[in-house]
């Protein structure tokens, strides 16, 4: 049970599990997202860069969909709800 209005998780263990999952997933997504953005999802750059960008964008989307399905199956908080609560609690994800 939440003890404070700005508390996002019911326990420190659940917060750590969320943070650990986010860290592992972020490490896997980082290069894919950077390449997809740099090539505008494969629409900019050399022919080789465009192909790499399309593949990176596709693979990033597949990972995100897979993780969303896993989270839903395990009844984890959806990411939009998490971020909405974080914003409402005054947290800045950019810091």
Secondary structure, DSSP 4 states (H G I P E B T S, - for coil): ---STT--SSSHHHHHHHHHHHHHHHHHHHHHHHHHHHTTTTTSSSHHHHHHHHHHHHHHHHHHHHHHHHHHHTTPPPHHHHHHHHHHTT--TT-
